[in-house]
Amino acid sequence: MKTPLFDIYQELGAKVVDFAGWEMPVQYSSILNEHQAVRNKAGLFDVSHMGEFRITGKDVLLNLQYLVTNNVASHTVGQVMYTPMCDFNGGIIDDLLIYCLSDEDYMMVVNASNIAKDYKWIRENIRGDIKLKNVSREYSLLALQGPQSKNILSKLTKIDLDSISFYNFKEGKVVDIETIISRTGYTGELGYELYCRSDNSLKLWEKIMQVGKEYDILPVGLGARDTLRLEKSYCLYGNDIDQTRHPLEAGLSWTVHFPKGNFIGREKLLEYKEKGYKQRLVGFKLIGRGIPRHGYQIVIEEKSNIDNKKKLNNNNKEKDNINKQSDKETFEKHNIKVIGEVTSGSYSPTLKENIGLAYIDREYANVGQDLRVIIRNRPVKAVVVKTPFV
């Protein structure tokens, strides 16, 4: 599938990859340049692959309260809420944004890879006077992010941007295009997410880029979007969270509002809260050389020095076993305990260090804990650090 801005990718020479069935730009110039542009000036993303649902009716609030873990009733018109949506076992079906457009009209913004799954789940679990419509093809979404984003956008709209606080939005015109201007983003910087009709997205993109030249704006791909969100420790669905993980172990307990009453997954999440759970998502940085990748195992040595290469690398067979990340007997023979797994990892352009997120056993999840990440059959030193990284 292609977004309405696919031709722009080709004109700008972007490297295009498949992402959740969409042909999306991973980079236009370089991930490093695009990352630094967003941190220091401004960048523009096309994220029109994201899904949008409109959910309306007299019973909409009751249904949303049941569907998601956060307290939608605490938000009023013009506010945005981040929330997981869980299954009955507390597993995260998706993490999404909910926009309160009116008392009986909400917009849900879901991850591109989950559009069909989310729609089916919501359809199966709503009741009463309520309508659900998938409007993903009707909307495009541009994300203008970075310290100069307000200066750029202020030249294109009469809306007072200072009146839009974090996780709030207003509807109005940007240039002459009806737009939802949302003070949200996935970078941790000042920024806006702009929803418009799909047939207006090209014009909106061109106007923003034209005005943004004065501020050295760059088009930004998914590569820099990933390094930017990782530096801020924002979860990526499919990597850091999925249906095998629940919000409490993912560090999202602040999005679970038990006092509101019944919601899907509540009983199981209460059980986790009261009885505990094995692992927790933490941030770490490498002390040694290497890039931590999704799926790499994290270990500690219980009795002796893990850096003794005679123990981990004493023959080719054991190298192969460790490299496959699967031979527990090899680890156990050397008193090496597997305590977790990397979910996201990358070089941090801001810190100039290699960083990552991982689920590890809670007894080892304290800041300052020494770890080892198995990278290409080598145990690489790492340490648990406070997040966000930047």
C-alpha positions as CSV (number, residue, x, y, z in Angstrom):
1,M,0.0,0.0,0.0
2,K,1.1,3.6,-0.6
3,T,0.2,6.8,1.2
4,P,-0.9,9.9,-0.9
5,L,2.7,11.2,-0.6
6,F,4.4,8.3,-2.2
7,D,5.5,10.3,-5.2
8,I,7.2,12.8,-2.9
9,Y,9.4,9.9,-1.5
10,Q,10.6,9.1,-5.0
11,E,11.2,12.8,-6.0
12,L,13.3,13.3,-2.9
13,G,15.3,10.1,-3.4
14,A,14.1,8.4,-0.3
15,K,15.0,4.8,0.6
16,V,11.6,3.1,0.7
17,V,11.0,-0.1,2.7
18,D,8.0,-2.3,3.5
19,F,6.5,-1.4,6.9
20,A,3.3,-3.2,8.0
21,G,2.3,-3.6,4.3
22,W,3.0,0.1,3.5
23,E,5.8,1.4,1.3
24,M,7.4,3.9,3.6
25,P,10.6,6.1,3.6
26,V,13.2,4.8,6.1
27,Q,15.4,7.8,5.2
28,Y,15.7,10.7,2.7
29,S,19.3,11.9,3.4
30,S,20.7,10.0,6.4
31,I,19.2,8.9,9.7
32,L,21.8,10.9,11.6
33,N,21.0,14.1,9.7
34,E,17.3,13.7,10.1
35,H,17.5,12.8,13.7
36,Q,19.6,15.9,14.5
37,A,17.3,18.1,12.5
38,V,14.4,17.2,14.7
39,R,16.4,17.5,17.9
40,N,17.8,20.9,16.9
41,K,15.6,22.5,14.3
42,A,12.6,20.8,12.6
43,G,11.6,17.8,10.6
44,L,8.5,16.7,8.7
45,F,7.2,13.1,8.7
46,D,4.6,11.5,6.6
47,V,2.9,9.0,9.0
48,S,-0.3,8.6,7.0
49,H,-0.1,4.8,7.3
50,M,-1.5,5.1,10.8
51,G,-5.1,4.1,11.3
52,E,-8.0,6.3,12.3
53,F,-11.5,5.1,13.6
54,R,-14.5,7.3,14.3
55,I,-16.6,6.0,17.1
56,T,-19.9,7.9,17.8
57,G,-23.2,7.6,19.6
58,K,-24.9,8.1,22.9
59,D,-23.1,5.1,24.4
60,V,-19.6,6.0,23.1
61,L,-18.1,6.9,26.4
62,L,-19.4,3.8,28.2
63,N,-17.9,1.7,25.5
64,L,-14.5,3.4,25.4
65,Q,-14.3,3.1,29.2
66,Y,-14.7,-0.7,28.8
67,L,-12.4,-1.1,25.8
68,V,-9.3,0.7,27.1
69,T,-7.4,0.8,30.4
70,N,-7.1,4.6,30.8
71,N,-9.9,6.8,32.1
72,V,-11.5,8.4,29.0
73,A,-14.1,10.1,31.2
74,S,-11.4,12.4,32.7
75,H,-10.9,14.0,29.3
76,T,-13.1,16.7,27.7
77,V,-13.5,18.1,24.2
78,G,-10.2,19.2,22.7
79,Q,-8.1,16.7,24.7
80,V,-6.1,13.7,23.6
81,M,-5.5,10.5,25.7
82,Y,-2.8,7.9,25.3
83,T,-3.9,4.4,26.4
84,P,-3.3,0.7,25.9
85,M,-6.2,-1.5,24.7
86,C,-5.9,-5.0,26.3
87,D,-7.4,-8.4,25.9
88,F,-9.0,-10.3,28.7
89,N,-5.6,-11.6,29.9
90,G,-4.2,-8.1,30.1
91,G,-2.1,-8.5,27.0
92,I,-1.7,-5.3,25.0
93,I,-3.7,-5.5,21.7
94,D,-2.5,-2.0,20.8
95,D,-1.5,1.3,22.2
96,L,-3.4,4.2,20.8
97,L,-4.6,7.8,21.0
98,I,-8.2,8.9,21.7
99,Y,-9.4,12.3,20.6
100,C,-12.5,13.8,22.1
101,L,-14.1,15.7,19.3
102,S,-17.5,16.0,21.1
103,D,-19.4,14.3,23.8
104,E,-20.6,11.7,21.3
105,D,-17.8,11.7,18.8
106,Y,-14.3,10.4,19.3
107,M,-11.4,9.5,17.0
108,M,-9.1,6.6,17.8
109,V,-5.6,6.6,16.2
110,V,-4.1,3.1,16.0
111,N,-0.9,1.6,14.8
112,A,-0.7,0.7,11.1
113,S,0.1,-2.9,11.7
114,N,-3.0,-3.3,13.9
115,I,-5.8,-1.6,11.9
116,A,-7.6,-4.8,10.9
117,K,-7.1,-6.5,14.3
118,D,-8.2,-3.5,16.3
119,Y,-11.3,-2.9,14.2
120,K,-12.4,-6.5,14.6
121,W,-11.7,-6.5,18.3
122,I,-13.6,-3.2,18.9
123,R,-16.5,-4.3,16.7
124,E,-16.8,-7.6,18.7
125,N,-16.8,-5.8,22.1
126,I,-19.0,-2.7,21.6
127,R,-22.7,-2.6,22.7
128,G,-25.6,-0.2,22.6
129,D,-26.1,3.0,20.6
130,I,-22.8,3.3,19.0
131,K,-21.3,3.4,15.5
132,L,-17.7,2.5,14.5
133,K,-16.2,3.5,11.2
134,N,-12.7,2.9,9.8
135,V,-11.8,6.3,8.2
136,S,-8.0,5.5,7.8
137,R,-8.1,6.0,4.0
138,E,-9.9,9.4,4.4
139,Y,-7.2,11.0,6.6
140,S,-3.5,11.8,6.1
141,L,-1.2,12.5,9.0
142,L,1.8,14.7,8.9
143,A,4.1,15.2,12.0
144,L,5.9,18.5,12.2
145,Q,8.5,18.1,15.0
146,G,11.4,20.0,16.5
147,P,12.2,23.2,18.4
148,Q,11.3,25.4,15.3
149,S,8.0,23.6,14.6
150,K,5.8,26.3,16.2
151,N,7.6,29.1,14.3
152,I,6.9,27.3,11.0
153,L,3.3,26.4,11.7
154,S,2.5,29.8,13.0
155,K,3.2,31.2,9.6
156,L,0.5,28.9,8.1
157,T,-2.4,29.3,10.5
158,K,-4.3,31.9,12.4
159,I,-4.9,29.6,15.3
160,D,-3.1,30.6,18.5
161,L,-0.6,27.7,18.9
162,D,0.2,28.9,22.4
163,S,-3.3,28.0,23.4
164,I,-2.8,24.3,22.5
165,S,-1.1,22.6,25.4
166,F,0.5,19.2,25.4
167,Y,-1.9,16.4,24.5
168,N,-4.6,18.9,23.4
169,F,-5.8,19.8,19.9
170,K,-7.8,22.3,17.9
171,E,-9.6,22.1,14.6
172,G,-9.1,24.9,12.1
173,K,-7.3,25.9,8.9
174,V,-3.7,25.5,8.1
175,V,-3.2,27.5,4.9
176,D,-6.8,26.9,3.6
177,I,-7.0,23.3,4.6
178,E,-9.3,22.0,7.4
179,T,-6.9,20.4,9.9
180,I,-6.8,18.8,13.3
181,I,-3.8,20.5,14.9
182,S,-2.6,18.2,17.7
183,R,0.1,19.0,20.2
184,T,1.4,15.5,20.2
185,G,4.3,13.5,18.7
186,Y,6.6,10.5,18.9
187,T,9.9,12.4,19.3
188,G,9.9,14.0,22.7
189,E,10.3,17.5,21.1
190,L,8.0,20.4,20.6
191,G,5.8,19.4,17.7
192,Y,2.4,18.9,16.1
193,E,0.6,16.1,14.4
194,L,-1.6,17.4,11.6
195,Y,-4.7,15.4,10.4
196,C,-6.2,16.5,7.1
197,R,-8.2,14.9,4.3
198,S,-6.0,12.7,2.1
199,D,-6.5,14.7,-1.0
200,N,-5.1,17.8,0.8
201,S,-1.9,16.1,2.1
202,L,0.4,17.0,-0.8
203,K,-0.5,20.7,-0.6
204,L,0.0,20.7,3.2
205,W,3.4,18.9,2.9
206,E,4.6,21.4,0.2
207,K,3.5,24.5,2.2
208,I,5.2,23.3,5.4
209,M,8.4,22.4,3.5
210,Q,8.4,25.8,1.7
211,V,8.0,27.8,4.9
212,G,10.4,25.5,6.7
213,K,13.3,26.3,4.5
214,E,14.1,29.3,6.6
215,Y,14.5,27.0,9.6
216,D,16.5,24.3,7.8
217,I,13.6,21.8,7.9
218,L,14.3,18.3,6.6
219,P,11.9,15.5,5.5
220,V,12.3,12.6,8.0
221,G,11.9,8.9,7.6
222,L,11.0,6.0,9.8
223,G,14.7,5.4,10.7
224,A,15.1,8.6,12.6
225,R,11.6,8.3,14.0
226,D,12.8,5.1,15.6
227,T,16.0,6.6,17.1
228,L,14.2,9.6,18.3
229,R,11.5,7.7,20.1
230,L,14.0,5.3,21.6
231,E,16.0,8.1,23.1
232,K,12.8,9.1,24.9
233,S,11.9,5.5,25.8
234,Y,8.6,5.5,24.0
235,C,7.4,2.0,23.4
236,L,7.1,0.6,19.8
237,Y,4.3,-1.8,19.3
238,G,5.6,-5.2,18.0
239,N,9.0,-4.6,19.7
240,D,8.5,-3.3,23.3
241,I,4.9,-4.1,23.7
242,D,2.5,-6.7,22.2
243,Q,-0.2,-9.1,23.2
244,T,2.3,-11.2,25.2
245,R,3.0,-8.2,27.5
246,H,0.8,-6.2,29.9
247,P,1.0,-2.5,30.7
248,L,2.3,-2.9,34.2
249,E,5.5,-4.8,33.2
250,A,5.9,-2.3,30.3
251,G,6.1,0.6,32.7
252,L,2.7,1.9,31.6
253,S,0.9,1.5,35.0
254,W,0.1,5.2,34.8
255,T,-2.3,4.4,31.9
256,V,-4.2,1.8,33.9
257,H,-7.1,3.4,35.9
258,F,-8.5,0.7,38.2
259,P,-11.0,3.0,40.1
260,K,-13.1,3.7,36.9
261,G,-14.7,0.3,37.2
262,N,-14.9,-2.6,34.8
263,F,-12.8,-2.7,31.7
264,I,-11.3,-5.5,29.5
265,G,-8.3,-7.1,31.3
266,R,-9.0,-5.4,34.6
267,E,-9.2,-8.6,36.7
268,K,-6.0,-10.0,35.3
269,L,-4.2,-6.7,35.7
270,L,-5.3,-6.5,39.3
271,E,-3.9,-9.9,39.9
272,Y,-0.6,-8.8,38.4
273,K,-0.6,-5.8,40.6
274,E,-1.4,-7.7,43.8
275,K,0.7,-10.9,43.2
276,G,3.5,-9.4,41.2
277,Y,5.0,-10.3,37.8
278,K,8.4,-11.6,36.7
279,Q,9.9,-9.0,34.4
280,R,10.0,-5.2,33.8
281,L,10.9,-3.1,30.8
282,V,14.1,-1.2,31.5
283,G,16.6,1.0,29.7
284,F,20.3,0.1,29.4
285,K,23.4,1.3,27.7
286,L,26.3,-0.7,26.4
287,I,29.7,-0.2,28.0
288,G,31.4,-2.5,25.4
289,R,31.2,-2.3,21.6
290,G,28.2,-3.5,19.6
291,I,24.6,-2.7,18.7
292,P,21.9,-4.3,20.8
293,R,19.2,-5.7,18.5
294,H,15.7,-6.9,19.1
295,G,15.7,-10.5,20.4
296,Y,19.3,-10.5,21.8
297,Q,19.5,-12.3,25.1
298,I,20.6,-10.6,28.3
299,V,22.5,-12.6,30.9
300,I,24.4,-12.4,34.1
301,E,27.0,-14.8,35.5
302,E,26.2,-16.1,38.9
303,K,29.6,-17.3,40.1
304,S,32.5,-16.3,38.0
305,N,33.8,-13.8,35.5
306,I,31.7,-13.6,32.4
307,D,34.4,-11.8,30.5
308,N,36.6,-14.9,30.6
309,K,36.5,-15.8,26.9
310,K,37.8,-19.3,27.6
311,K,34.5,-20.0,29.2
312,L,32.1,-18.6,26.6
313,N,34.2,-19.0,23.5
314,N,36.2,-22.1,24.1
315,N,35.2,-23.9,21.0
316,N,33.3,-23.3,17.8
317,K,30.4,-25.5,18.8
318,E,29.6,-23.4,21.8
319,K,30.1,-20.2,19.8
320,D,27.4,-21.4,17.4
321,N,25.1,-22.4,20.2
322,I,25.4,-18.9,21.9
323,N,25.1,-17.1,18.6
324,K,21.8,-18.9,18.0
325,Q,20.6,-17.4,21.3
326,S,18.9,-20.8,22.2
327,D,21.2,-23.2,24.0
328,K,20.4,-22.9,27.6
329,E,22.6,-25.8,28.5
330,T,25.7,-23.9,27.3
331,F,24.8,-21.0,29.5
332,E,24.0,-23.2,32.5
333,K,27.3,-25.1,32.2
334,H,29.2,-21.9,32.7
335,N,26.9,-20.6,35.5
336,I,25.4,-18.0,33.2
337,K,21.8,-17.0,33.8
338,V,19.5,-15.7,31.1
339,I,17.5,-12.9,32.7
340,G,15.9,-11.1,29.8
341,E,15.8,-10.1,26.2
342,V,16.4,-6.9,24.2
343,T,13.3,-5.4,22.7
344,S,14.7,-2.3,21.0
345,G,18.3,-1.1,20.5
346,S,20.3,1.4,18.5
347,Y,23.0,3.9,18.4
348,S,21.9,7.2,20.0
349,P,22.9,10.1,17.9
350,T,22.4,12.5,20.8
351,L,24.3,10.6,23.4
352,K,26.8,9.0,21.0
353,E,26.3,5.7,22.8
354,N,24.5,2.4,22.1
355,I,21.3,2.1,24.0
356,G,18.4,-0.2,24.3
357,L,15.2,-1.3,26.0
358,A,14.8,-4.8,27.4
359,Y,12.5,-6.9,29.6
360,I,14.6,-8.4,32.4
361,D,13.8,-10.2,35.7
362,R,12.6,-7.6,38.2
363,E,15.3,-8.5,40.8
364,Y,17.9,-7.3,38.3
365,A,15.9,-4.2,37.1
366,N,17.5,-1.6,39.3
367,V,19.4,1.3,37.9
368,G,23.1,0.5,38.1
369,Q,22.7,-3.2,37.6
370,D,25.5,-4.7,35.5
371,L,24.4,-6.9,32.6
372,R,25.8,-8.6,29.6
373,V,24.1,-8.6,26.2
374,I,25.0,-11.5,23.9
375,I,26.0,-9.9,20.6
376,R,27.3,-12.3,17.9
377,N,28.3,-14.9,20.5
378,R,30.1,-12.2,22.6
379,P,29.0,-11.1,26.1
380,V,29.1,-7.3,25.9
381,K,29.0,-5.2,29.1
382,A,25.9,-3.1,29.8
383,V,24.3,-1.3,32.7
384,V,20.7,-0.5,33.6
385,V,20.1,3.3,33.4
386,K,17.4,5.7,34.2
387,T,15.0,6.5,31.4
388,P,14.3,8.5,29.3
389,F,17.8,8.4,27.9
390,V,17.6,12.0,26.7
